[in-house]
Amino acid sequence: PSFVSPAADPAVISPQDPTLLIGSSLVATCTVSPDFHLKAEDLYWTLNGRRLPAASYAALGPTTLSVALARLNGSKQQSGDNLVCHSRDGGILAGSCLYVGLPPEKPVNITCWSKNMKDLTCKWAPGTEGETFLHTNYTLKYKLRWYGRDNTCQEYHTAGPYSCHIPKDLALFTPYEIWVEASNRLGVAVSDVVMLDILDVVTTDPPSDVHVSRVGDLEDQLSVRWSSPPALKDFLFQAKYQIQYRVEDSSEWKVVDDVGNQTSCRLAGLRPGTVYFVQVRCNPFGIYGSKKAGIWSDWSNPTAASTPRSERAAGGCDPKGGEQNTTLRRELKQFFGWVKKHAYGCSNLGIKLYDQWRVWLQKSHKTRNQV
């Protein structure tokens, strides 16, 4: 009997592990080693485990069987599609990986931000189409604009699938050139170069110690206080803040834009006896004299508080009382309109007088309701 070396391959597929463009055609051959005493008619093909039709086969010799694949689609898996040659009993004789896809497109939309001026994170989009059906490697590169050498980012996928984080050793007051290279088995594509100064892309942690509390007995107001981001306390910069709030049973946030650089604000015109969720975020700008706006931080975690319930009596009342209530409501509407016009948002102009009037008004209602 003939001796077969354990290292001998039962068969050979050609071409081995080809890379093809989508839409290409391929003729592959499986040639069985004569030591295995198999004929072409003893063979069949599978692609990703599915048997290919015999009509696509052709015997090219006593021990060679070919298969024709037309108009190939993109690989179903980035590790390649498995084209396998089998013996009649289902045994695997040889395999080949088909890599069918597209060359990478030029990466686009590079955006970067620095967390507290100590690092840099960049993200990008893979191109207009994006899907290449092949494993595509993205490399973020950067250098100081005038005299730096090329550096390669090492920490990928930190802010999503197309992102990279540079943790340290960054220079201030000097612009960087940043770009992304995409490569796969079918080619290489390079993004446009983005130029930026770290000082112009600073963001920070959300404001800390956010507190929301009632304003005395005023049922339509809440006071919001917070602390500046501690990581920026040693830097020369300005800051502006935004507040957003919503009622407990709603997903719609209302945004207060005119907070400025103060660390407190009063929300007015709220519903009595209602739970509100409040968040604050910060935009550091003008760091060390930078002329560009900073980047908004994430929102702080939601903080909840409720407005006091209205204690005015429900139900009917005598005509004189109704007339008086109508007069008071009209006066309140006029006064509140004046306050809104002259003290919009979080300004304190006229708020003290308004607060005193509202407390007096509520007390007078309580007195009437007790009589």
Buried (B, 14 or more C-beta within 10 A) or exposed (E): EEEEEEEEBBBBBBEEEBBBEBEBEBBBBBBBBEEBEBBBEBBBBBBEEEEBEEEEBEEBEEBBBBBEBEEBEBBEEBEBBBBBBBBEEEEEBBBBBBBBBBBBBBBEEBBBBBBBBEBBBBBBBBBEEEEBBBBBEBBBBBBBEEEEEEBEBEEBEBEEEBBBBBBEEBEEEBBBBBBBBBBBBBEEBBBEBBEBBBBBBBBBBBBBEBEBEBBEBBBBBBBBBBEBBEBBEEBEBEBBBBBBBBBEEEEEEEEBEEBBEBBEBBBBEBEBEBEBBBBBBBBBBBBEEBEBEBBBBEBBEBBEBBBBEBEBEEEEBEEEEEEBBEEEEEEBEEBBEEBEEEBEBBBEEBBEEBBEBBBEBBEEBEEBEEE
